[in-house]
Amino acid sequence: MKPHLSTTTSQNLVLTPQLRQAIHLLQLSTAELEAEVAEAVASNPLLDWVEEGDHGSDMADSSTPAPTEPGPAEADTSHSADEDRWEHEPEPWPERAGSSSAREHDDFEHSAGEDSLHDHLLWQLHLGHFSPRDSRIGIALIDAIDDDGYLREDLHELLASLRPELDTTLEDALPVLRRIQQFDPAGVAARDLGECLSLQLRALPESTCGRTVALQLTADALQRLPKLGIAGICSETGCSSADAEAAVHLLRSLNPRPGAQYGALPSGSYVIPDCVIWRQQGLWHVALGAGAMPRVAIQRDYQQMLRHTGGADADYLRGHLQEARWLLKGLESRADTLQRVVRCLVQEQTGFLEFGPQALRPLTLRSVAETLGLHESTVSRAVARKYVRTPRGTLALRDFFASGIDTDAGGSASSTAIQDRIRQLVAAENPRKPLSDARLADTLKTEGVPVARRTVAKYREALQIPASHERVRIG
């Protein structure tokens, strides 16, 4: 067969620098976003902060809609007894993130503990509908993951440490490990660098340019990659030079330490909520907080200068102009995704906002992702280390999610609602004859929530409620 040239048409998703930046910005907390934007403003002469009343620049605006103007962020609900009190909640604050006036209002700030990698993984584990046995294995695996996101401990030794309380084998643990490796952040729970990069590649769409060749390299030639070069990659994988270059570019864009991004906020630090939720005239409203959309702009003076400049100066300004535009579009994308997710949470958890934890419905990342047409990891990034100001105080977006238990009535009850009911039952018990876990389970069953005694014990311990024999009070 003679060699010949031919052209083909195909569609590939390229992980562009702009897309990578959008993913990066989405997972940042408000404090981290403010620091990121401040660094960009300091390093890019075309970017500058925009003060109130300045309309002379191309900017990303953080202004919020007035509560009196209904919009697409509203969710219609019926009036409750507390409506009059809730309807007079303050309006969303207009100050730009980082401004002194925004920080002077203690009501807008919330004391936040450290949101560690382990906390983030355990939260996803509890939403994953694992069996009690698999859940215990999962907790042990997550505890062994280091701060970089790797599972470096030998699995045989790890499983041996669970005996005799839990007799399990490697065949039992591997399926649990594979499910944890699908958690956010992508690449977590890998046992080496190759597996870490491979997990991140598999999380990308199959049409991503360079993905297939990059997967081959992570499996067979990662250590030898610096010596191979483009020609060596082509020879070893049988791909074209363009595919080899795309694969190398894709590998360089991955994160070799996926867990390092968590735990950045020190314990006791303060965060400014990303969104605010309020109720007015029977409707729930959602608006972005000041920190979710920093007020930055491209200076038009430099844009005009670019038209009259040539050579190296023009290349310098053109490069910074492109970076500035990417940042503004990334901020807009982050704000849009965040607002869509919060709107969905408000629609799904109206009862939680009205009546508290006892009315929290079962809700998972997957169900929100399916409703919005997003990837599950995108929703996870959008809610990680994000807070919202509500009439019930400043809450973490993770508080709107809960696993569920099927009820006798054909519906389901969230684990948070069950825990709240256990707390109520214990608070109302006879101190001389405290309710045992079995009695609590029987009471919940009569209310239509069939939970096992061991489940009640687990929830009681999570609430830090002592066992019944420790709660006895005489006199």
N, C-alpha and C positions, 0 to 999 in steps of 0.2 A: 504494500500500500504506500503510495506516495504521500509525503507530508503536504498539507495544504492549510490555507488560512480560512477561517470562517468566523462569522459574528453571531452572537446569541444575545438575547434579551432576558434579563432576570432581575428580580427584585431582592435587594439586600437591605437589612437594617444596619446602618453604621452607627456605632456608639460615638457620636461626635463630641468634641469638647463641650459644646453647648448643652447636650443631653447629660453628659457626666456632671456638669456644674449644676444642672437643675436637680438631679438626684441628690447631689451633695447638699444643696441648700435646703431641700425638703426635710432631711433628717436632722437638721440643726435645731437646737432649742433657741428660744428668743434671745437669751444672753449670748449664745454662740453666734447667732445670725448678726446681732449688733456688732460684735467684735469682727466678724468676717467682712461686713460692709465697711466698717471703719478702716480696716486694713486696706481694702480696695480703694477707698477714697484717698488714703494717704499715699498710695503707690501709683495711682492713675491720675495724671493732671487733668484729664477730661471729665472726671467725676467730682461732684461737690454736693454738700448737704444743701437742702432747700428749706428755707425757713417759711413760716406761715405768711401767706400773702404774696410769695414770690412765684409768679406764673411765667417767667421768661425763659424757662428751660424745658427740655425734653426730659420728663421725670417719671418716676414710679411713685404714685401718690398713695398715702396711707389714710386718706380721709375716709370716714365712715358715714353711712346714710343716717339721716335723722330718724329718730324713733317714730315720728308721726307719719312717715312716708312708707306705706307697705311696699314690699318688694319680693323678689323670688326667694329670699332667705326666710320667709315666714312659714310657720306651720300652724294651721288653724286648730284650735282646741277649744273646748267648752270652758265657761267660767267656773272657777272653784271658789271656796270660801276665803282663800287667801289672796284672791285676785286684786283687791283694792290695794293691799299692802305691796304686792309685787309690781303692780303697774306704776308705782311711784319710785321704782328703782332709778338711780342716776343714769343719765345717758352715757353712751360710750365716750371715753376720753379722747380729745383731739390731739393731745401733745405727741410730738415725735419721740420715738424711743431714744432714751439717753438724755432727754431734756430734763432740766432740774424740776420743772413744774410737774412732770409726770411722776417723778420719784418722790415728791412731797406727799402724795396721797397714799397712806398706808393701806387703804381699802383696796387699792389696785394691785397690791403686792401680796405674795403668798410665800410662806416659808416652805422651802422644798428640801427634802432629804436627797441623798445621793441616789440617783437612778443608775444603778450599776448594771453591768452586763448580765450578771446572774439574775437580778430582779427582772430584767427585760425578758430573759429566756424562760424563767419560771412563770411569768405572766402568760407567755404564749403556750407553755406546757399545760397550764390549768385551763386554757381555752380549747385544748386539742382533743378532748373526749378520749383520753387515755384510760385504759383499765386501771384499777388500783395497783395491780402488780407492775404494769408498764410505767405507771406514774412514779412509783418508788425507784424503778430503774432509771427513769429519766431524771429524777432529782439527783441521784448519785452521779450520773454522767455530767449534769450541769455543774454540780459542785466541783468536779474535777477539771473543768475548763478554766484555763488561765486567763489573765487580763488581756492577752492578745487575741483570745478567741479560739485557742487550740486545745485539743484534748491530747495531751502528751503522756498521760498516765497509761500504763499497760492495762488493757481491758481485763485480762485474766486476774491481775492483782486487784483491780477495782471490784470485780464481781466477788472475789474471795472475801473482801472486806464486808460484804453484805450478809455473809453466812454467819450463824445459822438462821438468823431472822428471815432471810429471803434466799432460798436456794435457787439460783438461776444459772443458766449456761450462756455461752457466747451466742448460741443460736437465738436465745431469748433477747439478748441485749442489742444485737445488730439491727433488727428492724426498728427499735426505739431510737438508736443512734441515727439511722437514716432519716427518720422523721425530724429529729432535732436539727439535723444538717440542712433541713429545708426552712428553718426559722430565719428570721431577720436578726442580725445582719447576714447577708449572703456570704458564705464561706466559713461560718462559725462551726465549731465542733470538728474541724478537720484535724487529722492526725499528723499531717506534714504539709509543707508548702504546696506540693503538687496537688494534693487533694483539696486544699483551700482554694486554689485558683480554678480547679476543675469544677467545684461546686458553684463558684461565681459564674463561670462560663455556662453551666447547665441552666442557671436561672435566667439567662438571656434568651430571647426568641431565637428559634433555629435559623431564621433568615439573617441574623447578625453577621455582617461581613467579617470573615476570618475566624468565625467560631469553630468550625469543624477542624481546621488545621491547628488552631490553638489547643483544642482538646487533645489532639494527637501529641502535641509537644509536651503538655503537662503529664501525659501518661508515660512517655518514652524518652524524651530528650530534654527535660527541663534543666538538668544539671549541666548538660553539654551545650546548651543554647548559646552562651557567649562565644564559644569556639566555632559553632557551626556556621553562623552568618546566614545571609539570605540564600546563597548558593547551596550551602549544606542542608538547609531546611527543604529547599526544593528537591534536592536529591533524595533525602530521607523520606519525605512524605509524598513525593510525586505531584506536588502542586506547582502552580505558576509563581513567578516572582511577585506578582501583584498580590496573590493570596498570602504568600509568605510575609510580605511587608504588612498586610492588614492584620495577620495573626500576631505578629510581634507588637504592633501598635496596640492591639486589643489587650494583650497580656500586660503591657506597661500601664494600661489604664486601670487594672484591677488593684485591689487593696490587699497586700500581704499580711496586714494586721487588722482584721475586721472588728476585733473587740476593743481596739484602742480608743474608739470614738466615745465609748460609754464611761460613765463615772467621772466626767469632766467637771460637773458641778459639785463643789464641796458641800458637805452637810451643813445645813443651817443657812445656806445662801438664799437670796430672794430672786423670784422670777416675776416677770410681768406677763400676765395672761396674753395668749395669742389671739383669743377671740372673746367676745362678750355676748351673753345670751340674756335677753330680757323679754318681759311679757307686757303687751299693751293692747287694751281693748279685745282681749280674748285671743290674741295672736302671739305666737312666739317669734321673736326676731333674732337674727344672727348677724353680727358685724365683726370685722377684723379689729383687733386691738392695734395700738400704735406700734408695738414691737414687731408685728407680723409683716409690716410693709414699710420699712425705713424710707424716709423721704430723701432720695438721692436723685441727681439729675446729671445729664451731659451738658457741659457748658457750651453754649452756642458760639462763644468767641473763638474757641479752638476749632470748632467745626468750620467756621468761616476762614480761619487762618489756613486750614488744610487746602482750601481752593487756590490759595496764592503761594503755596509752598511746594517745592519739589525736592527730589533726591532723598537723602537719608532722613531729613527732617519729616518729609511727607510719609515715608515708611513708618517712622516712629509714631507719628500721630495717628496714622491709619490703623496700626496694630492696637493702640490703646483705645481707639474708637470702637473697634470690633469687640474688645474685651468689655468695654462699658455697656455696649448694647446687649451682649450676652448676659451680663449681670442683671440688667433691668428686666430682660425677658425671663430670666431664672426666678427673680423675685416675684414677677407677675404669675408665673406658673405655680410657684410655691403657695402664694396667697389663694389662687383659684382652687387648687387641690385641697388646701386646708379648709377653705370655706365650704366646699362641696361635702367634705367628710363630716364637718360639724353640723351642717344642715341635715344630713342623713341621720346623725346621732340624735338630733333634736326630734326628728320625725319618729324615730324608733323608740325613743325613751322619754316621751312626754310625761308618762306616769312617774318616772323617776324624778323629773324636775318638779312635778306638782306635789308628790306625796313622800318622796324620799326613797331610801334603799329598799324598803319592803316592796316597792312597785317596780324595781328594776327587772326588765325582761331579759331573757337569755339572748345574747348577741355576740357574734364572733367576727373576727377579721374577714373571714371568707364571705359571710353573708353581706357585709358592708361592701366588700370588693365586687361581689356579683351585682348588687343593686346599682353601683356607680359605674360599672364597666371598667374597673381598674384591676391591676394585679394586686394580689394579697400583700406582697411585700411593700407596695406603694402605700397602702393603707397603714401598714405597720410603721413605716417611716413617718407618715403624716401625723400619727398620734403619739409617737415616742417623745417623751420629755416635753409635751405640749400641755398647756393649761388654759382653762376657760373660766371666765367670771360669770357666775349665775346668781339668781336670787337666793340660792342656798349656799353661797360662798364660792371661793375659788377652788375648782376641782381639776384634777388631772383628766385628760381625755380617756385614759385607760379605765377610769372609774365607770365609764358608760358601757363597758363590755363585761360580760359574765357568761360562764358556762351554765348549762341548764339541766334540769331533771324533769322527765315527763310526769305529769300529774294524772290522777284518776279521772279528772274531768276532760281529758284529751288534750290539754294545753301543756305548758311547761313553766317551771319556776326557776328563776336564776339562783345560783349558789349564793349570791349576795343577799337576795331576798330571804333565803332560808336562814342564813346566818343572822340577819336582822330579827327574824322571828324567834330564833333560839335565844337571842339576847333579851327579847321582850319576855319570853316565858321564864327565863332565869330571874329577871328583875322582879317578876310578879309571884315567884314561888314562895312557899312557906319556909322561912329560914330554918325551922326546926326539922323539916322534912324536905330537903332539897330534891329536885327532880334528877333522877339518874339519866344516863344517856339512853337507856332503853325506854324510860318513861317519856323522854323528849321525842324519841322516834315514834312512839305510839301516838302521842299527841299530834305530831305532824301528819301521821297517816290518817287520823280521823279528820284532819283538815284537807285531805286530798293530796298530800305530798308524800309519796312512798319512799322514804329514805331509810337506809340501814343504820343500825346502831353505830357501826364503825364510822359511817359517814358523819353522823352527828358528833361523834368524838373528835373527828378531824376538824370539823367546823368549830367546835367548842374550843379546841386547842388553838386554832387560828385566831379566835377572839380573845385568847388569853384568859379564859374563864376556867377556874380550878374545877377539879372533879367534884362530884356530889359530896363525897365524904369529907372534903376539905372546905365545903361551904356551909357545914352545919353550924348553927348559932343557937345557943341555949340561953334563955333569959332575955 
